[in-house]
């Protein structure tokens, strides 16, 4: 994922976002796994809790999986044009409403972050302290929640009206005026990835041991 992100030019943004998303869960996973998972090799002790090698190994594998999931989802969001995504879904037979829900989900987090930043700048311009200590930051969160929720609801209503004015809910097949370029190399790569995913699932379910080099 990191190599693909570097190739796409979004490595720094992806690494930062994935780290921030993974960190809260990773801290809890490490604390719970290292000190509560049963094991035979004890590294050190803290009161009644023993840190074992087995717990460290399990925590490291879990954190790595979480980071892989967050980077794959983040890379998809950072490199996929929402318009191309929704139109390609419709071209493949997905109902327009389902395609709209999918693209709205992708755009939800970046839109909310951008809107919250705009509201925070507006509140600071009115004298609200949001950059002081912990107490000031907590106190400054509440004035941001109300405007963020209200503007989100307003945006949903405006988008719904815009879609209905364009006959979004009209029954029947839609005629798309734009199609996403799809080269033969890209189709081959998709087929290889699908086969690799199916093969990995079969190996995982069947419990086939993988060869160890070295």
N, C-alpha and C positions, 0 to 999 in steps of 0.2 A: 504493500500500500504506500509506503513512504517513497519507494522508487517511482511509482506511478505519479504520486503527488509532485515529486521533483520534476518529472518530465512535463507535467501540466502547469508548472509554475506556481503551485499553491502549497508548497511544502511547509513554509513558515506558518501560514494561517491554519493549515490542517493540524500541524503538530501542537500549536497553542490551544486550539479548540478541543482537540482530543484529550490533551492533558488536563484541561480544566473540567471536562465532562467526566473523565475517569477518576480524577483525584478523590472526590468525596467517597465514592464506592470503594475505591482501592484502599483507603485508610481503614475503613471498617472491615474489609475482607482480610487485610493483613493482621489487624488486631485480633480478630476472632480466630483466624486459621492458625496463626503462629502459636498462640497461647492456649488454645482449647483443643486442637486436633491431637489425637493420641499418636504417640511415636515412641520409638525405642532409643533414639539418640538425642540426648538433651544438650542444648547449646548453652543456655544459662537459665537461671530461675529468678522470678520476681514474686516474692511472697508465695502464695499457693499455686502460682501459674508457672508452667515449664514451657520454654520455647524449644521446640524440637526441629530437627532437620526435615522431618516429614511435613510438619506444618509450614515451614518456610517454602518447601518445594511446591506444596499445594497452593499456597498464596501466590507464589510467582507465576504458576501456570494460569491461575484464575485472573490475575491482573493482566497478564499478556493477552488472554482471550478478550477481556473487556476492552483493552486498547485496540486490538485488531477489529473488534466490532465497531467501535467509535470511529476509527480511521476509515473503515470501508464506507460507513454511512456518510461521514463528513466529506469524503472524496466525491461520492456520488452527488451530494448537494452542491458542492463548490464547483463542479465541472459540468453539471447538466443544466442546460437552458430550460426553464419551466415550460416555455411555449413549445419547444421541440418535444419535450417529454409528453405533454398532454395530447398534442396532435398525433404523435406516434402511437400512443395508447389507443386513441380513437381509430386510427388506421388499422390497428390489429384487432378491432372488434370489441374493445372495452366500451361499455356504456358511457355516454358523456358525463353523467353525474358522478360515476365512480372515478373517471379521469380527473374531474374537477376536484374531488375530494383529495385525490393523491397529490395533485400539484399544490393545493391549498395547504396540505400538511407540510410539504417541502418548504413553502414560502413562509410558514407561520413563525418559526423561530427567528430567522433573519429580520423579518418585518417587525416583530415585537421588540427585538433588540434595538433596531434603528429608531423605532417610535419612542422607546424608553429613553434613549440617549437625547432625542429632541426635546422630550418633556423635561428631562433633568436640566438641560441647558436653559430652557424657558423658566424653570423654577429658580435656578441660580440667578438668572437675570432679575428676578423679583426679590432677591435677597435671601433665599432659602440656603441654609448651610448643609451641603451634602458631601463635603470633602474634609471634615474635621476628624475627630476621634470616632471610636466605635459607637458611642452614644449618639453623636450627631448623625452618623450614617444611618443608624437604625431609625432615628426620628425622621430622617429625610426620605425614607422609603415609603411611608404612608401617603404623603402627598403625591407620589408618583403612581400609586396603584390605581386610584380612582380615574384620573385622566387616561391612563393606559387601557383600562377596561372599557371605558366609554368610547374612546376612539376606535378600539377594536370592533365593538358592536356596530358603530357607525360605518366603519369600513366594510363589514359584512353586508350591511343593508344596502350600501351604495353599489357593491359588487353584484348583489343579487338583482337589483333593479337594472343594472347595465346588462347583465346576462339575459334577463327576461326581455328587454327591449331588442335584443338580437335573436329572439326566438330560440333560446337555449333549450327550453323544455318541449320544443316541437317534436312530435313523434315521427318516426321514419328515419331513413338513412341520411346522414349528413354528407355533403359533398365538400371535401377539404380542398382549399385552394393552394396549400403549401404542403410539401412532403419533405421529411428530413433525408438528406443524402445518406445512402447506405451502400458502401462499396463492397466488392467481393471479399476483400481482405478482412473487413469488419465482420461480415457474416461468418467467415471461416473462424475468426477468433472467438465469436460468440458460441459457435458450435463446439469448439475445443473446450471452452470454459464450462459449458453445460455438461459435457461428457466428464470433465474432471470433477465437477461437483457431484455428479451421480456416482462416479467411481469412489470418491471419498466417503459418500454416504454409505455405500455398500460395504466398504472396508470397515467403517465405524460400527455398523449394525452387526456385521458378521463376526467382528472381533478378529480379523485377519492380522497377524503380527507383521509389522513393517520391517524390512531388512535394516540392520544397523551397520553403518560403515565405520571401520576403525577397530 
